[in-house]
Amino acid sequence: MDDNGTHTTSGHEPDWFDLLQRQATLFERLGECAARQRAMIESDRVDPLMSLLCERKKITTELTGLSKELAPVQVRWASFCASLSEAERLRAQALMDRARGSLQELLVVDEEDARLLRAKKAVTASSLASLRGGAGAMNAYRSTEPATHRLDAVHQES
């Protein structure tokens, strides 16, 4: 903080606002991925979904690293905010609210996607089970003797 009460960063201290901005942006990018993910799940597009999940993993890894960088300010959030001017405090809170809101939306969408995937899995399992049942019925109608032998037997009976 300088003599005017404004928060400044020294050469040794990270720009907390930049880190908070990056965090909010990354959570928003995850939200965008979640929206694209839903469309892929609904249309059964597996290959692009796998690629999207890799993208989500990269963003999550970046968020994990960023969270470690933000840890010092997060553990002392109240004192950090107290050291800021009113405008900076509002900016910091808005960035945190943005990140938190994006995360909450992401969790809801991901839970909905998980339910959708479970339902699709149940339908697929049911379809496979009915196919197996149909194959069993077909096998029950098949003769254990070769077809040529059966034709010969029919011909001899005539």
N, C-alpha and C positions, 0 to 999 in steps of 0.2 A: 504494500500500500504506500502511495507517495504522500507528500505533505498535504495534498488537497483531499485526502481520504479516498482516492481512487485506487482500485486494485491494479497493480502492474505486475508483470512477470519479469523476474530477473533472468539472467543468462542460465541459471541453474534450475529454475522452476518451469515446468511445462505450462503452456497456455491452456488453462483449464477450460476456457470457453471453447477453444478449438476442439479439445477432447470431447466435451459435452455435445458439441455440434456433430462431430463424427459419430458419436454413439447414437444420437437421435436419427441421423441419416441412415446408419446401418440397420437399425430396427425398422425403419420405413422400407428399406430395400428388402428385408426379410418379409415384410407384409406384402410387398409387390410379388415376391416369389410365391407366397402362399396363395395369392389370387390366381396366378398362372398355374400353380399346382392343382388347384381345385378343378380348373378347366381340363387339365390333362387326366385327372382321375375320372372325371365324369365321362370323358370320351375314350377311356381305356388306351391312352397313348403312353405306353410304357417307356420306350426309348428316350423321348424328350423328358419324361418324368425323372428318369435316372440322372440325366444331365442336370436337371434343375436341382435335384437333391444334392449333387456335388457342389453346385453354386451356393446353395444354402449352407452347406458345411463350411465352405471357405469364409462366408460372411460370419458364421458363428465363431469360427476360429479367430477371425479378426476382432470380433466383439469380446472374446475371452481375453485376448491380449490387451485390448483397450480398457477392459474392466480392471486389469491389474494396474494399468497406468493411473486410472481414476481412483483406485482404492484409497490413497492418502487423503483425498478430499472427501470421499464418501464417508469415511469413518469419522471425520470431523466436519460434517456438513453444516451443522448449526454455527460453529465458529467461523467456518469459511464464509458462509453467507453474511455473518455479522461484520466481516472485514470488507465487504463490498459496499459500493454506493447503492442507493435505492434502485437506480436504473440497471446496474449490474446484477443486483439481487433478483430483480424481476426477470432479467434475461436468463440467468442461471436456472431459476425455477421453471421458466417456460421451456427451456431445453430439457430439463428433467421430466417435466410433465409430458412433453412430446414423446420422449423415449418410453416412458412408463405406459402411456396410452397406446403406442404402437405395439408394445410387448403384450399388453392385455388383449388387444384385438387379435394378435398373432396366436395367442394361446387358445382363444375361442375358435378361430378358423381351423387351427390344427386339430383340435378336439372333434370338430365337425367332420374334418377329412378322415380322421381315424374311424369315426362311426360309419362313414360312407364306405371306406375300404373294408371294414368288417362285414358290412351288408353285402358288398360285392363278393367277398370271399365266401360267404354263406351260400349265395346264389350259385357260385361256381361249384362249390362242394356238392350242392344238391344236384346240379346238372350232371356232374361226374358220377354221382351215385346212381342216378337214373340210367345213365349210359351203361354202367357196369351191370345193372339189373337187366337191361335190354340185351346185353351181350350174353348173359346167363340164360335168358329165355331162348335166344337164337341157338345157343349150344345145346340146349335140351332137345330141340327139334332135329338136330343133326344126327345122322346115323353114325355109329362107330365103325361100320364097314365101309370100305372104299366104294365110290360111286359105280365103278365098272362091275363090281360083284353084284350090286343091287340090280343093275340093268340086266345082267346075265340071269339072275334069279327071276326077274319079271318075264324075260324072254322064255325061260324054261317052263314057266307056269302056263304060258299061253298055248 
